[in-house]
Amino acid sequence: MPSAATAPPRRVRTQKPLLTAEEFLDWLEPGVKADLVDGVVQRHSPVNLRHADLLNFVDPLLRLCVEQRELGKLYREMVAVRLSQRTVFMPDLAFFTPGQRQHFESAYIADAPTFALEVLSPSSRRRDLGDKFAKYELHGVQEYWVLDPDELQHRFYRREGEYLVEFGKGESVIRSVSIRGFQVKRAWLNPDRLPAVHKALAEVLG
């Protein structure tokens, strides 16, 4: 057994310093998708096709509804949302009302979205239903949709006081509480049976 004098030195595990929102935004490059959660960078893995197909359906459906009714602005995944000094997210979809435009900076938005939507992937499931849920709840998001392209266990949350509370369980039509007139049929949210966007939009707009 080696003596203390001859034993190899122990490796000291050094902890990376926590980043501020400003440092993270300076580090973030075009094409890179990542979140900053309590100062720690969490990179996003490439999504599978079911994830992409579902998001590619919901995005134009919601975007056209928002634009035709002039309800505000909808942004997709590559726009950074600064929630606090050490938390920055890049939601799959984020809706902001006209009154929130004062918080729009050139490279990010310094306000929590009124409505946020995330599509789950195997690598993001714990984050989207854990850290992100808690942060969205803490920072005043009014509505949070979490879509599950694999198990179809979609979850819909709306604000009640300080908390985001699940709604729409077992309902065939999900009606947004924060985007006027927007609704989806649960059957539309199956990546294997996605309807044409224009047909779904006609039903949404009545």
Sequence and secondary structure as in RCSB ss.txt:
>XXXX:A:sequence
MPSAATAPPRRVRTQKPLLTAEEFLDWLEPGVKADLVDGVVQRHSPVNLRHADLLNFVDPLLRLCVEQRELGKLY
REMVAVRLSQRTVFMPDLAFFTPGQRQHFESAYIADAPTFALEVLSPSSRRRDLGDKFAKYELHGVQEYWVLDPD
ELQHRFYRREGEYLVEFGKGESVIRSVSIRGFQVKRAWLNPDRLPAVHKALAEVLG
>XXXX:A:secstr
   TTTS             HHHHHHH  TT  EEEETTEEEE     HHHHHHHHHHHHHHHHHHHHTT  EEE
ETTSEEEEETTEEE  SEEEE GGGGGGB SSEE S  SEEEEE  TTTHHHHHTHHHHHHHHTT SEEEEE TT
T   EEEEEETTEEEEE TT SEEE SSSTT EEEGGGG GGG   HHHHHHHHH 
